[in-house]
């Protein structure tokens, strides 16, 4: 190695973690409260040859730091951390293992699985110490240039009441798109291509929610079976974009994509995974946090700190109750908002982030930290309101300003449309924004994120095509994926050329999509559901980085795309469907608050006996907004053809899903025929 550069003690700073270039040099800072020393390792530009190794000279409050003059953007680096290897006390320091900076902004190289990545000799027990060097197999961090011309880019801040979310995967959305340049497919550049943006605009999408784009790794056992971690819920680098999504590897590519989406009026939300990391259980590899300070970064079993305390089902749980781990999470979130200009976040297994000593706490440190933060309190915040731990199911339990994924909406709408008896009362709750769950603690009527399908589970088309999951390709003998699909194959399991079955599936798809866009709350559309995307019955495609999960644009059904565009346009034009306040019921505060009225097909108000009628499949909901705006009547019919007596007055029929073209625009009064398995929306 060449003579190492000298640290500038006067320029060194402990208050900014990570590697920060200041024009003069780079400040390196790493938190480890239980380490005895920290070595900074510098590499050549390829990340394969170590050029210097030196101890960080300063430490305050568990932060090890030093400033190196002349170290500029492009410098590749990593750490080795010294301390006790005492697993039974929770400590797993091993300086033979090269460690990725938790604050890495850009990655160089990829993880290559090897037994040297583990802190103990694989095949023995984890109390033993492994001395093999892991550096040849590790990705490294890169010092980045913070400068970027955002050209006056600002947060869009669409009102929640106007929001339409589109959940998508950077690679899966673009890799098979014929109108995306081939060299851009699967990358951020493809995501921000003209073809993708024009499609989103046609659908009326205001917000794209991306499956994890933080740097993640592929599980060893998946690679060994020819599979990979497609979804990306295996984070290792909370500040760096996933390198395969970047054509050149430069993080500025992600900035350019976000800037271009913003110019098109489309917000960007990231699905983020702060509940666990890619290092797995105590038997997993030592790649970053485990070797930096296992006892600080992870929740450990209080009975035996040798073992991780797992509430996520992944082997470990990030210890966000620790102030410095919480700081890392909040720093990461602020970085993506302030530096990368994203518009918000969807938090995977968010109940884990609210776990305190006595269980889930909606006023816990994580939520309090975000709510008082002058940056984060202003962005989109969406919780996946569950984890697998005790008391983890918390739909409706999160504090404002969080919105929440509402699986009750998904389940009740699927059950109703497959004609399960006695579902009208539950569906009425979902249509009106799920007030039982969300109309409390001053929460708005936009608290529920409504969805029919998400990345986890059947696609919408597969709920109409399969009664059972078909996950054999995942290599787990069909044991993976849940069985609660609430699906109906309409008489044929899987694909068919029977025109009657195909038409029935399309008709129900249009009705279900109409339900989504005509409900109070925020509609979220799974990418591909607008054109009949199928995963061939796989309801757990997390490991299918192939044509099973990639969107099949060539096989898209144009009539479904037209239907979604019509529904989205109608929602946009209807004040009644985009209310911020919950409807209070007939005539209460009607000058200030929307009113909801429920109708039986006979034209009368729904009574208690009607709500309990297991055979009732058709009913209507009228939303009357305050301020004299037009009322909207939504009629759902999950059964056979039904005659519906309209409320008094002239109505304009704006939506009818019984045909391929769902828009109508004719005036009707008196009795209206509602076709089987269809939705009609009228405006007065």
BAMAR-13490 format. One record per residue (C-alpha): residue in three letters; z, y, x. Coordinates in steps of 0.1 Angstrom, whole numbers, plus 2048, in hexadecimal, padded with zeros to 3 digits. Each point is the difference from the previous one (the first is absolute). Last residue first. Layout:
<recs>
ALAZYX/...
</recs>
This chain:
<recs>
UNK79A8934F8/UNK7F77E981D/UNK7FA7DB7FD/UNK8047E3818/UNK7F67DC7F7/UNK80B7E2814/UNK7F17DD7FD/UNK8087DB7FE/UNK7EF7FB7DE/UNK7F081F7F1/UNK81281C7EF/UNK7F08097DF/UNK80B8227F4/UNK80D80A7DE/UNK8048247F6/UNK7EE819816/UNK7E67FF81B/UNK7ED819816/UNK7EA7F281B/UNK804806826/UNK7FB7DC80B/UNK8087F7825/UNK8057DC808/UNK7DD7F680A/UNK8017DA804/UNK80F7FB7DE/UNK8227F97F1/UNK810819817/UNK7FF81D7E8/UNK80982380E/UNK7FA8227F1/UNK8027FB7DB/UNK8048237F1/UNK81A8007E4/UNK8008127DF/UNK8208017EC/UNK81B7E97F3/UNK80C7E5817/UNK7E67E4805/UNK8027E07EC/UNK7F77E4819/UNK7EB7E27F6/UNK8037E581B/UNK7E87E9812/UNK8137E4812/UNK81E806816/UNK80A81581E/UNK7F98207EC/UNK80C82180F/UNK7FB8217EE/UNK805820814/UNK8038207EB/UNK7FD821814/UNK80C8227F4/UNK7ED81F80A/UNK81481C80F/UNK8158177E9/UNK81A80981A/UNK8137DF801/UNK7EE7DF804/UNK7FC7E87E3/UNK7FD7DC80C/UNK7F67E77E5/UNK8067DB807/UNK7EF7E57EB/UNK8057DC7F9/UNK7ED7DE800/UNK80E7DE80B/UNK81B7FA7E6/UNK8097DB7FD/UNK822803810/UNK80B81A7E7/UNK81F80F80F/UNK7F2823805/UNK7F27FE7DC/UNK8237F77F2/UNK80F81E811/UNK7E68177F1/UNK7DE80D80D/UNK7F481E7ED/UNK7E67FA7E6/UNK7DB7FD804/UNK7FC7DC7F7/UNK7F87F8824/UNK82480A808/UNK805821811/UNK81780E81B/UNK805826804/UNK808811821/UNK809824804/UNK7FB81581F/UNK81C819808/UNK8038267FD/UNK7F38097DD/UNK8067DD7F4/UNK825802807/UNK8057E07EB/UNK7E37FA7E9/UNK7FE7DA802/UNK80C7F2822/UNK80A810820/UNK7E07FD814/UNK8097FF824/UNK7F881F814/UNK7E580581A/UNK7E47F97E8/UNK7DD7F480B/UNK7F47EC7E2/UNK80481D7E7/UNK7EE819817/UNK7E07EB7FD/UNK7E280A816/UNK80B7ED81E/UNK8097E27EB/UNK7DD8007F1/UNK7F0803822/UNK8147E380D/UNK7F67EA7E3/UNK7DB808804/UNK8017F9825/UNK8127DF7FA/UNK7E67F67E6/UNK7E3809817/UNK80F7EB81C/UNK8047E37E7/UNK7DB8037F6/UNK7F6800825/UNK80E7DD807/UNK8057FE825/UNK7F17E1812/UNK7F081481C/UNK820813805/UNK8147E1807/UNK82180F80C/UNK8107ED81C/UNK81B7E87F5/UNK7EF7DE7FF/UNK7E480D816/UNK81780081E/UNK82180C80D/UNK8127E77EA/UNK8247FF80C/UNK8108167E5/UNK7EA7F17E5/UNK81D7F67EA/UNK7F27FC7DD/UNK7E17EC80A/UNK7ED7F87E0/UNK7DD80580F/UNK80A82280E/UNK7EC8127E5/UNK7F58247FD/UNK7F58097DD/UNK7F1823805/UNK81D8197FA/UNK8197E580C/UNK7F0803822/UNK81B81680F/UNK8207FC7EC/UNK80381C7E7/UNK8208147FC/UNK8068147E0/UNK81D819800/UNK8178037E1/UNK7F68017DC/UNK7E67E67F7/UNK7DB8067F7/UNK7F37F8823/UNK8127DE803/UNK7F97F67DC/UNK7DB808805/UNK8007E981F/UNK80F7E47EB/UNK7E68057E4/UNK7E3801818/UNK80C7E0812/UNK8047F07DE/UNK7DC8077F7/UNK7F47F5822/UNK8127DF7FE/UNK7F37F97DD/UNK7DD80980B/UNK8027E781D/UNK80E7E57EA/UNK7E48047E6/UNK7E680281C/UNK80A7DE80F/UNK7F6804825/UNK8237F980C/UNK81880981C/UNK8247F57FF/UNK8127E97E7/UNK7ED8017DF/UNK80F8057DE/UNK809824800/UNK80F7FE823/UNK8218107F5/UNK819810817/UNK8258087FF/UNK8017FB825/UNK8247F4804/UNK7F87E3818/UNK809813820/UNK7EC7FE821/UNK8067E581A/UNK8067DB7F9/UNK7DA7F97FC/UNK8007E881E/UNK80A81C817/UNK7DF804813/UNK7F58207EF/UNK7DF7F17F6/UNK8127EB7E6/UNK80B81F7EC/UNK7F07F97DE/UNK81980F7E7/UNK7FE7F27DD/UNK7F380C7DF/UNK7E2810810/UNK7E38167F3/UNK80F81D7ED/UNK81E806818/UNK7E57FB81B/UNK7ED81F7F4/UNK81F815803/UNK8077F4823/UNK81A7E6802/UNK820806814/UNK80B81881C/UNK7E4819805/UNK80880F7DF/UNK7F77F87DC/UNK8058107DD/UNK81181F80D/UNK81681C7F3/UNK813816819/UNK81D80B7EB/UNK812821807/UNK7E58167F0/UNK8158057E0/UNK819814815/UNK8227F780D/UNK81D8167F5/UNK81A7E4808/UNK7F17EB7E4/UNK7DF7F87F0/UNK7F57E681A/UNK8087DD7F7/UNK8058037DA/UNK7E481A800/UNK7E57E880C/UNK7E481A800/UNK7F68007DC/UNK7E67E5803/UNK81A7EA812/UNK81A8027E4/UNK7E57FA7E6/UNK7F67E1814/UNK8247F27FC/UNK8008057DB/UNK7DE7F17FB/UNK8077E0814/UNK80A7E97E4/UNK7E67E5805/UNK7ED7FA821/UNK7DD80B7FA/UNK7F3800824/UNK7FF8267FC/UNK8258027F8/UNK80B7EB81D/UNK7EB814819/UNK80C8217F2/UNK8257F4801/UNK7FD7F3824/UNK7EE81E80F/UNK81681A7EF/UNK8207ED80A/UNK7F3800823/UNK805826801/UNK7FA80E823/UNK81881D803/UNK7FF826803/UNK819810817/UNK8098257FA/UNK8197F67F1/UNK8187E4807/UNK7F87DB7FF/UNK80E7E87E6/UNK7E47FE7E7/UNK7F57DE80E/UNK81C7F5817/UNK7FC7DB807/UNK8137FB821/UNK8227F77F1/UNK8037E3818/UNK7E480181A/UNK7DB7F97FA/UNK7F58247FF/UNK7F88177E3/UNK7F68237F5/UNK7DE804812/UNK807825803/UNK7E881D7FF/UNK806822810/UNK7E4819800/UNK80981E816/UNK81781E7FB/UNK8227EF809/UNK7F17F5821/UNK7FB822810/UNK8208137F7/UNK8157E0803/UNK81C8007E6/UNK7F07E57EA/UNK7F57EB81E/UNK8237FE811/UNK8117FA7DE/UNK7E97E37F9/UNK8067F0822/UNK825807801/UNK8087F27DE/UNK8008117DE/UNK7ED7E47EF/UNK8187E7811/UNK7F67DB802/UNK81C7EB80E/UNK824806809/UNK7FA807825/UNK7E08147F9/UNK7DE7F47F5/UNK7E981C7F5/UNK7E47F8819/UNK8017DB7F5/UNK7F980B7DC/UNK7E081080D/UNK7EF7DE804/UNK7E181280D/UNK8028267FD/UNK7E28127F2/UNK7FB820814/UNK7F38237FE/UNK7E581A806/UNK7F47F7823/UNK7FB81D818/UNK8007EC821/UNK816818813/UNK81780E7E4/UNK7FF7E57E7/UNK7FC7E1816/UNK81980F819/UNK8198087E5/UNK8007DB7F4/UNK8047F3824/UNK81C819807/UNK8117F57E0/UNK7FE7DB80A/UNK80B807824/UNK81D8167F3/UNK80B7E37E9/UNK8017EA81F/UNK81481B812/UNK8198037E3/UNK8057DA7FC/UNK7FE7F97DA/UNK7DA7FB805/UNK8087DE811/UNK7DE7F07FE/UNK8027DE7EF/UNK7F57E0811/UNK7F17DE7F9/UNK7E480A7E9/UNK8107F87DE/UNK80B8247FC/UNK8267FD7FD/UNK8047F0822/UNK820804814/UNK7F67F6823/UNK8147E6813/UNK813802820/UNK8168197EF/UNK8147E47EF/UNK8168087E2/UNK7F38247FC/UNK7DC7F2802/UNK7EB81A812/UNK7ED81D7F1/UNK7E780B81B/UNK7FA81F815/UNK82280480F/UNK80A7DD809/UNK7DE7F780D/UNK7FE81E818/UNK7E0805813/UNK7F87DB803/UNK8017F97DB/UNK7F08217F8/UNK7E17FB814/UNK7ED7DF807/UNK81B7E5803/UNK7F17E37EC/UNK8107EE7E3/UNK81E7E8800/UNK81881B7F5/UNK7EA8057E2/UNK7DE8127FE/UNK7F481881B/UNK7E680F7E9/UNK8188197F1/UNK8158047E0/UNK8088187E4/UNK7EB81D80E/UNK7DF7F37F3/UNK7EA81D7F5/UNK7E48017E6/UNK7EF820809/UNK7F581B7E7/UNK7E0814805/UNK7F681B7E8/UNK7DC8047F4/UNK7F08237F9/UNK7E07F9814/UNK80C81781C/UNK8207EB800/UNK7ED7E0806/UNK7EE81181E/UNK82180B810/UNK80F7DE7FB/UNK7E27EF811/UNK80181981D/UNK8257FA805/UNK7FB7DA801/UNK7E580481A/UNK819816814/UNK8147E0808/UNK7E67F681A/UNK7F97DA801/UNK7DB806802/UNK7F67F37DE/UNK8238037F2/UNK80B7E77E5/UNK8057E581B/UNK81B817810/UNK8188027E3/UNK80A8247FE/UNK81E809816/UNK82280F7F5/UNK8127E27F0/UNK7F47E881B/UNK80B7DB7FA/UNK7F87FB7DC/UNK7FA7DF7F0/UNK7F58087DC/UNK7DC80380C/UNK7ED7F27E2/UNK7EA7EA815/UNK8197EE816/UNK7E97E680E/UNK7F27DD7FA/UNK7F07E7817/UNK81E7E87FF/UNK80E80A822/UNK7FA8257F7/UNK8177FC7E2/UNK81C7EF813/UNK7FF81C81A/UNK80481B7E6/UNK7E681C804/UNK80E82280C/UNK8048227F0/UNK7F9824809/UNK8068157E1/UNK7E27FF7E8/UNK8137ED7E4/UNK7ED7FF7DF/UNK7F08217F8/UNK8078147E1/UNK7E38167F6/UNK80881D7EA/UNK7EC8157E8/UNK7E97E57F3/UNK7E980C7E5/UNK7EB7E0801/UNK7E181380B/UNK81481281A/UNK80C7DF80F/UNK7DC7F3801/UNK7F3820810/UNK81B7FE81B/UNK7F87DC808/UNK7DB806804/UNK804821813/UNK8157EF81A/UNK826808804/UNK80A7DB7FF/UNK7E47F7817/UNK80D81781A/UNK8227F27FB/UNK7F37DE80A/UNK7F47E07F0/UNK7DC80A7FF/UNK7F681D817/UNK7E77EE815/UNK7EF7F27E1/UNK7FB8227F1/UNK8108007DD/UNK7E67FC7E5/UNK8017DA800/UNK8267FE7FC/UNK80C7DF80E/UNK81980D819/UNK80981F7ED/UNK81C7F97E7/UNK80E7E2812/UNK803812821/UNK81381E7F4/UNK8127ED7E4/UNK8038117DE/UNK81780B7E4/UNK7EF81B7EB/UNK8188197F0/UNK7F78177E3/UNK815820800/UNK7FD81C7E6/UNK8247FE7F4/UNK80D7FD824/UNK7F1822806/UNK7E77FF81E/UNK81280C81F/UNK7E0805815/UNK813804822/UNK7EE818817/UNK7E27FE817/UNK7F9822810/UNK7E77F2818/UNK8167E380B/UNK7F5805824/UNK8157E7814/UNK81880481D/UNK81C7E7805/UNK7F07EF81E/UNK80E7DD801/UNK8147EC819/UNK7F67DC7FB/UNK8167E27F7/UNK7FB7DD80C/UNK7F57DF7F1/UNK8117E280F/UNK7F37DF80E/UNK7FD80A825/UNK8238117FF/UNK8147E17F4/UNK80F7F8821/UNK8117DE800/UNK826800806/UNK80C7EF7E0/UNK8258007F8/UNK8127E57EC/UNK8148077E0/UNK7E07FE7EC/UNK7FF7DA800/UNK7E57EC811/UNK7DB7FB7F5/UNK7F782480A/UNK81380B81F/UNK81381F7F5/UNK7F68247FE/UNK7DF7F77F1/UNK7DF81080A/UNK7FC7E881D/UNK7F97E57E7/UNK7DD80F7FC/UNK7EE8127E3/UNK7E981B80B/UNK8098227F1/UNK7E5819802/UNK7F581B819/UNK8088257FF/UNK81480F7E3/UNK8048237F4/UNK81D8157F4/UNK81C7EA80F/UNK82280B7F2/UNK80F7DC7FF/UNK7F57FE825/UNK7F27DD807/UNK8157EA816/UNK7F87EB81E/UNK8167E1802/UNK80E7F7822/UNK81A81B7FA/UNK8127EA7E7/UNK81980F7E8/UNK8097EA7E2/UNK82280D7F4/UNK80F7F57DE/UNK8217F480E/UNK7F67DB7FD/UNK7DF80A80F/UNK80F80C821/UNK7E580C817/UNK81181E80D/UNK7ED820809/UNK7DF80B811/UNK7E280D7ED/UNK7DC7FE80C/UNK7E981A7F2/UNK7DB8087F9/UNK7E481780C/UNK7DC8097FF/UNK7F7824809/UNK7E380D7EB/UNK8108227FA/UNK80F80E821/UNK81B7F7819/UNK7FF81D819/UNK8258077FF/UNK8167E27F5/UNK81D8097E9/UNK81D7E87FB/UNK8147F07E4/UNK8197E67F5/UNK80F8077DE/UNK8217EE7FA/UNK8138207F9/UNK7F480F820/UNK7ED7EE81C/UNK7EC80D81E/UNK7ED7F181D/UNK7E77E97EE/UNK7FC7E581A/UNK7DF7FC811/UNK7E27E87FF/UNK7DE80B80C/UNK7DC7F3800/UNK8017E27E8/UNK7DE7F27FC/UNK7F27F47DF/UNK80481E7E9/UNK7DB809805/UNK80882480A/UNK8177F581C/UNK8257F87F7/UNK821813802/UNK8217EE7FA/UNK81F8137F7/UNK8207ED808/UNK8208047EB/UNK8247FA80B/UNK8217F17F3/UNK7F37FD7DC/UNK8188007E2/UNK7F78217F1/UNK7DB7FD803/UNK7EA81D7F7/UNK7E1808814/UNK7F482180E/UNK7E1808816/UNK7F6824806/UNK7DC80580C/UNK7F281A818/UNK7F7824801/UNK7EC8047E0/UNK81D7F47EB/UNK7F87DB7FC/UNK81A7ED7EB/UNK8077DB805/UNK81A7F37E7/UNK81F8117F4/UNK8058267FF/UNK82480D805/UNK8067F0822/UNK7EC819815/UNK7F7800825/UNK7F182080E/UNK81C808817/UNK8037DC80D/UNK7DB7FF80B/UNK7FB7DB807/UNK7ED7F7820/UNK7DF7EE800/UNK8007DC80D/UNK7F27F8822/UNK7E37E87FA/UNK8077DC7F5/
</recs>
